[in-house]
Amino acid sequence: MVLFGLILIALILSAYAVNIFKRINKKKIAVPDDFRSLLQEHVRYYQLLSDSDKTRFEGMVQRFLKRTSIEGVGTTVEPLDRVLVAASAIIPIFGFKDWEYFNLTNVILYPDTFNETYQYEGNRRNILGMVGSGPLNGQMILSRSALREGFSNTTDKSNTAIHEFVHLLDKTDGVIDGFPSKLIEHSYSIPWMQLVHKTIQDISHGHTDINPYAALNEAEFFAVISEYFFERPDLLAEKHPELYQMLTKIFRQDPEKMVAGN
């Protein structure tokens, strides 16, 4: 009986040790050894940061990768993919101290577009990214090709992964509605929504350069205009100064100054 108890304890301790080893090894794999050089080569936002801000950005990237699982379905997740997912997550929250995505545990990469039933083969595959809900709550699905395109093209106004992480920020108050109440100071709430509705009308009438998808609803407007804000802050500040100034208050950063200073 004593021998059986000792064996049982040994098995429990062994299983616990294996689990700890796996978790430690997973964290080591999660952060690529060359993540700094990958950031420098592929992420323009990072390139424009000061040395001290680069160090802070790197620390946020490491924390994100250690606590968020990134898996591939039908595709292999390479070190660059991990770095780009993390950069997409950090860029919108870089103006906030100690922000964590408590509403995200897992990012799933598909090789390309997928449909509403999460199939990446067959017809009606027109989705580039999605924040999960219901059974998929806490998960995000991204097209790997769209993820890379968002960072390789530095002249457009689009970045699918940033778009989806902005949806997550929007969701921190419980609903994705284009009004991130935890980010917007009370005094800016009414002016923000007035500006959103006015701009959606302009988009609907074809009087703006903003992606027409932004006119679908307030939630998509916030995500689309945020892509524009981070991808082409100089152009947004020039063409839509009111929107730009409001977004600097929401995200607590001024990326146009970064561009102008380089």
Secondary structure, 3 states (H helix, E strand, C coil): CHHHHHHHHHHHHHHHHHHHHHHHHHHHHHCCCCHHHHHHHHCHHHHCCCHHHHHHHHHHHHHHHHHCEEEECCCCCCHHHHHHHHHHHHHHHCCCCCCCCCCCCEEEEECCCECCCCCCCCCCCCECEEECCHHHCCEEEEEHHHHHHHHHCCCCCCCHHHHHHHHHHHHHHCCCCCCCCCCCCHHHHHHHHHHHHHHHHHHHCCCCCCCHHHHCCHHHHHHHHHHHHHHCHHHHHHHCHHHHHHHHHHHCCCHHHHHHCC
